[in-house]
Amino acid sequence: MNHTLKPVLLTRKSFLKITAILLSVYPLKLFYDVSRTRPGTGTQKQQVLTMDLPEGISFHTDIIAWREKDKTVFFAARCPHLGCQINRFENERLICPCHGSQFSMAGKVLEGPAVRDLTELSFAADAARRQYTVFLPN
């Protein structure tokens, strides 16, 4: 008895159904994760930095600091595109090492693939201790 297997071809319609199902899993996971978080629970992450920051851009683990004369601004060091840590500054631009998104020193997106600006972080200044407490996003 001669048994031959016939190849099973995936139709375009079946392929699209499977793809739609697989692509719907990620948004459901995001919704589930967001729905489980409760605002105000837990403590907010923070990082303490000295007030003796250099002029211009400096990198501090999860934070990018920008100091210019009497103005200091802090940004999250995570790229809004996919969350890679930004750690390069060239030609007056902050550059994401993963996909090349570029941002101005003020955190504004200059080149994609990122479409959102860097997240500006709130902070508290303690002049007596000469330090900043920077509040990181949860």
C-alpha positions in Angstrom: 0.0 0.0 0.0 1.5 3.3 -1.0 0.7 6.2 1.3 1.7 9.6 0.1 1.1 12.7 2.2 -0.5 15.6 0.4 1.0 19.0 1.3 -1.4 21.1 3.3 -1.4 24.7 2.0 -2.4 27.5 4.2 -4.9 29.6 2.5 -4.7 33.4 2.6 -7.9 33.6 4.6 -6.5 31.1 7.2 -3.2 32.9 7.4 -5.0 36.3 8.0 -7.2 34.7 10.8 -4.2 33.2 12.6 -2.2 36.5 12.2 -5.2 38.5 13.6 -5.4 36.2 16.6 -1.7 36.4 17.3 -1.6 40.2 17.0 -4.6 40.6 19.4 -2.8 38.9 22.2 -0.3 41.8 22.9 -3.0 44.5 23.3 -4.9 42.2 25.6 -1.8 41.7 27.7 -1.3 45.5 27.9 -4.9 46.0 29.0 -4.6 43.3 31.6 -1.4 44.8 33.0 -2.8 48.3 33.1 -6.1 47.2 34.7 -4.1 45.5 37.5 -2.1 48.6 38.5 -3.6 50.8 41.1 -2.6 54.5 41.2 -1.0 55.6 44.4 0.0 52.2 45.6 3.6 51.5 46.4 6.3 54.0 46.5 7.5 56.0 43.5 11.0 55.2 42.3 13.4 58.1 42.7 17.1 58.9 42.2 19.2 61.4 44.0 21.7 63.5 42.0 24.1 66.2 43.1 23.4 69.8 42.1 27.0 69.9 40.8 25.8 68.6 37.4 28.0 69.5 34.4 26.7 72.1 31.9 24.9 70.4 29.0 23.8 66.8 28.8 24.8 64.1 31.3 23.6 60.5 31.7 22.7 59.0 35.1 21.4 55.4 34.8 17.7 55.9 34.2 17.9 59.7 33.9 19.2 62.2 31.3 20.0 65.6 32.9 20.2 68.8 30.9 21.7 71.8 32.7 22.0 75.2 31.0 23.0 78.2 33.2 20.3 78.4 35.9 17.9 75.9 34.3 17.9 72.1 35.0 15.6 69.6 33.3 15.5 65.8 33.7 14.2 63.2 31.2 13.6 59.5 31.4 16.5 57.8 29.6 14.1 55.3 28.0 13.3 55.9 24.4 9.5 56.3 23.9 9.7 54.0 20.8 10.5 50.7 22.4 12.1 51.5 25.7 15.8 51.2 24.9 18.1 53.2 27.1 19.4 56.4 25.5 23.1 56.8 26.2 24.6 58.7 23.3 24.8 62.5 22.6 26.3 63.6 19.3 26.0 66.8 17.3 23.6 68.3 19.8 21.3 65.3 19.6 20.4 62.5 22.0 20.4 59.2 20.1 18.7 55.9 20.8 21.2 53.1 20.1 18.6 50.6 19.2 16.7 52.1 16.3 18.3 55.6 15.8 15.6 57.9 17.1 17.0 61.3 17.7 15.9 64.0 20.2 16.9 67.6 20.9 18.5 68.6 24.1 15.0 69.7 25.2 13.7 66.2 24.7 11.8 66.9 21.5 11.7 64.1 18.8 13.8 65.1 15.8 13.9 61.8 13.9 11.9 58.6 14.2 10.9 55.9 14.5 9.9 57.5 17.9 6.9 59.7 17.6 6.7 61.0 21.1 9.1 63.3 23.0 11.2 62.1 25.9 9.3 62.0 29.2 10.2 65.0 31.4 10.6 64.0 35.0 9.5 66.0 38.0 12.1 66.6 40.8 12.6 68.3 44.1 15.6 70.5 44.8 17.3 70.5 48.3 19.6 73.5 48.4 20.8 72.7 51.9 22.0 69.3 50.8 22.9 70.4 47.3 21.0 67.6 45.7 18.0 66.9 43.4 15.6 64.1 44.0 14.3 63.0 40.6 11.0 61.0 40.5 11.0 58.2 38.0 8.0 56.8 36.2 6.7 53.5 37.6 
